[in-house]
Amino acid sequence: MKFLKIGLLTLLLPFFAFTGVHKFYISVTNVDYSEKDRSVQIITRIFIDDMNSVINERYGIPAKLGTDRESSMDREYLEKYLRTKFVVEINGETVTYNFIGKKYDTDMVICYLEVPNIQRDELKQIGITNEVLTDLFDDQQNVVHIKVDNKKKSHVLIKSHTKGMLNL
């Protein structure tokens, strides 16, 4: 009987061990300067299900990004949300970026942003404020990699620290 209890416990333990597993919340953003295009180019990767959740929570829209039922309204609210939570500063001044587009890769939405008409010799500082999903998930981490020429800086931005910068 004792061996039966131990055997049963051994079989059931793995099922109970993972009931408390918590999903991690992370996005990754790469910021680069393109000498050829004279622009700051940004690629940000965010989990699709988290983005759908935040659009639903913030705007009351049951977004279907990344599905065959995605609507133009879903895309509009994705861009609207990014513009309120993702801010680019050049030389200490907030600048407007172009939302070039997006694509999907497995469970991620990849957004392409660009700040055009930036002369390299005038570029002294790039600042990124990334509050994407921090309003929905307290443990959200937004990793930002900024690279210009051979200078690189990486930041892990969280709810209490949402800004990263590269001084040139």
C-alpha positions as CSV (number, residue, x, y, z in Angstrom):
1,M,0.0,0.0,0.0
2,K,2.9,2.3,0.8
3,F,4.5,1.7,-2.6
4,L,1.1,2.4,-4.3
5,K,0.8,5.8,-2.6
6,I,4.4,6.7,-3.5
7,G,3.9,5.5,-7.1
8,L,0.7,7.5,-7.4
9,L,2.3,10.6,-5.9
10,T,5.2,10.3,-8.3
11,L,2.9,10.1,-11.3
12,L,0.7,13.0,-10.2
13,L,3.4,15.4,-8.9
14,P,4.4,16.6,-12.4
15,F,0.8,17.6,-13.1
16,F,0.6,19.7,-9.9
17,A,4.0,21.2,-10.2
18,F,3.1,23.3,-13.3
19,T,-0.3,24.6,-12.3
20,G,1.3,27.7,-10.9
21,V,3.4,28.5,-14.0
22,H,3.1,32.1,-14.9
23,K,3.5,33.5,-18.4
24,F,6.3,36.0,-18.8
25,Y,5.6,39.3,-20.6
26,I,8.3,40.7,-22.8
27,S,8.8,42.7,-26.0
28,V,12.0,43.3,-27.9
29,T,12.8,46.5,-29.9
30,N,15.8,47.2,-32.1
31,V,16.6,50.8,-33.0
32,D,19.2,51.5,-35.7
33,Y,20.3,54.5,-37.6
34,S,20.4,54.0,-41.4
35,E,23.0,56.2,-43.1
36,K,21.7,55.2,-46.5
37,D,18.1,56.2,-45.7
38,R,19.1,59.0,-43.3
39,S,16.5,57.7,-40.8
40,V,16.1,56.0,-37.5
41,Q,14.6,52.6,-38.1
42,I,12.7,50.7,-35.4
43,I,11.5,47.1,-35.3
44,T,9.5,46.1,-32.3
45,R,8.3,42.6,-31.5
46,I,5.3,42.1,-29.2
47,F,3.2,38.9,-28.5
48,I,0.0,39.0,-30.5
49,D,-2.2,37.7,-27.7
50,D,-1.0,40.4,-25.3
51,M,-1.6,43.1,-27.9
52,N,-5.1,41.8,-28.5
53,S,-5.7,41.8,-24.8
54,V,-4.5,45.4,-24.3
55,I,-6.6,46.7,-27.3
56,N,-9.6,45.0,-25.8
57,E,-8.9,46.4,-22.3
58,R,-8.0,49.9,-23.4
59,Y,-10.5,50.5,-26.2
60,G,-13.2,47.9,-25.7
61,I,-12.4,46.4,-29.1
62,P,-12.2,42.6,-29.3
63,A,-9.1,42.7,-31.5
64,K,-8.3,39.7,-33.7
65,L,-4.8,40.7,-34.8
66,G,-2.9,37.8,-36.5
67,T,-6.1,35.9,-37.4
68,D,-8.1,35.7,-40.6
69,R,-10.8,37.8,-38.8
70,E,-8.4,40.8,-38.4
71,S,-10.1,44.1,-39.3
72,S,-8.8,47.5,-40.4
73,M,-10.1,48.8,-37.1
74,D,-7.8,46.3,-35.3
75,R,-4.8,47.7,-37.2
76,E,-5.9,51.3,-36.5
77,Y,-6.0,50.6,-32.8
78,L,-2.7,48.8,-32.8
79,E,-1.1,51.9,-34.3
80,K,-3.1,54.2,-32.0
81,Y,-1.9,52.2,-28.9
82,L,1.7,52.3,-30.1
83,R,1.6,56.0,-30.6
84,T,0.5,56.6,-27.0
85,K,2.9,54.1,-25.4
86,F,6.0,54.2,-27.6
87,V,7.7,57.6,-27.8
88,V,10.9,58.5,-29.7
89,E,13.1,61.4,-28.9
90,I,15.9,62.7,-31.0
91,N,18.4,65.1,-29.3
92,G,15.9,65.5,-26.4
93,E,12.9,66.4,-28.6
94,T,9.9,64.2,-29.1
95,V,9.6,63.3,-32.8
96,T,6.8,61.8,-34.9
97,Y,7.5,58.5,-36.4
98,N,6.0,56.8,-39.4
99,F,4.2,53.5,-38.8
100,I,5.5,51.7,-41.9
101,G,3.6,48.4,-41.3
102,K,3.5,45.1,-39.5
103,K,3.8,41.4,-40.1
104,Y,3.3,38.3,-38.1
105,D,5.8,35.7,-37.1
106,T,4.3,32.7,-35.2
107,D,2.9,34.4,-32.1
108,M,4.5,37.8,-32.5
109,V,3.5,41.0,-34.2
110,I,6.5,42.8,-35.7
111,C,6.0,46.5,-36.2
112,Y,8.1,48.7,-38.4
113,L,8.6,52.3,-37.5
114,E,10.8,55.0,-38.9
115,V,11.9,58.6,-38.1
116,P,12.9,60.0,-41.5
117,N,15.2,62.9,-42.4
118,I,17.7,62.6,-39.6
119,Q,21.2,63.8,-40.5
120,R,23.9,61.6,-38.8
121,D,26.1,64.6,-38.0
122,E,23.2,66.3,-36.2
123,L,22.3,63.1,-34.2
124,K,23.5,63.4,-30.7
125,Q,21.0,61.4,-28.7
126,I,18.3,58.8,-29.2
127,G,15.8,58.3,-26.4
128,I,13.0,55.6,-26.3
129,T,10.1,55.6,-23.9
130,N,8.4,52.2,-24.1
131,E,5.4,51.7,-21.9
132,V,3.9,49.1,-24.2
133,L,1.8,46.6,-22.2
134,T,3.0,48.0,-18.8
135,D,-0.5,49.4,-18.2
136,L,-1.9,45.8,-18.5
137,F,0.9,43.7,-17.1
138,D,2.8,44.8,-14.0
139,D,5.7,42.5,-14.8
140,Q,6.0,43.5,-18.5
141,Q,9.6,43.9,-19.6
142,N,10.4,45.9,-22.8
143,V,13.9,45.2,-24.0
144,V,15.3,48.0,-26.2
145,H,18.6,47.7,-28.2
146,I,19.8,51.1,-29.6
147,K,22.7,51.1,-32.1
148,V,24.3,53.9,-34.1
149,D,27.5,53.3,-35.9
150,N,29.6,51.2,-33.4
151,K,27.8,52.5,-30.3
152,K,25.3,50.2,-28.7
153,K,23.2,50.4,-25.6
154,S,20.6,47.9,-24.3
155,H,17.9,48.6,-21.7
156,V,15.3,46.5,-19.9
157,L,12.4,48.9,-19.4
158,I,9.8,48.1,-16.8
159,K,6.7,49.9,-15.4
160,S,8.7,52.0,-13.0
161,H,11.6,52.7,-15.5
162,T,10.2,53.2,-19.0
163,K,12.9,55.3,-20.8
164,G,16.3,54.2,-22.4
165,M,18.8,56.4,-24.1
166,L,21.9,56.4,-26.2
167,N,24.2,59.4,-26.1
168,L,26.5,59.8,-29.1
